[in-house]
Amino acid sequence: MKIGMPKDGESINQHFGQSKQFLIVTVEDGQVVEQKEVGSESLQHNHAGLSGLFLSEGVSLVITGGIGQPALNALTEKGLQVIRGASGRCEEVLGKYLSGELTDKNVICNHHGEHKH
């Protein structure tokens, strides 16, 4: 299984569509076996492009902080599972997911122009 996470430094980016980097993690038998970062600066706010990026990397699950409805739709229409409302360092969030502690918080961003939470 491959998991994609938007990065802001070492933490989950709370603004999915503004992410310039994504962490792609390969998990086998509950263990992380590979991690790599993928640049996506040219795809900011390009919802179809971001879902295509994940599909080309073999991602089946996206873990994110805040995400707008159009981006969420673009991911789910391509068959990607999405867990929303995650926060903290990517490593910690991944650990919570692997231990079954991470749940979808149904977070949808609905703002234009101003990006503060």
Buried (B, 14 or more C-beta within 10 A) or exposed (E): EBBBBBBBEEBBBBBBBBBBBBBBBBBEEEEBEEBEEBEBEEBBEBBBEBBBBBBEBEBEBBBBBBBBEEBBEBBEEBEBBBBBBBBBEBEBBBBBBBEEEBEEEEBEBEEEEEEEE
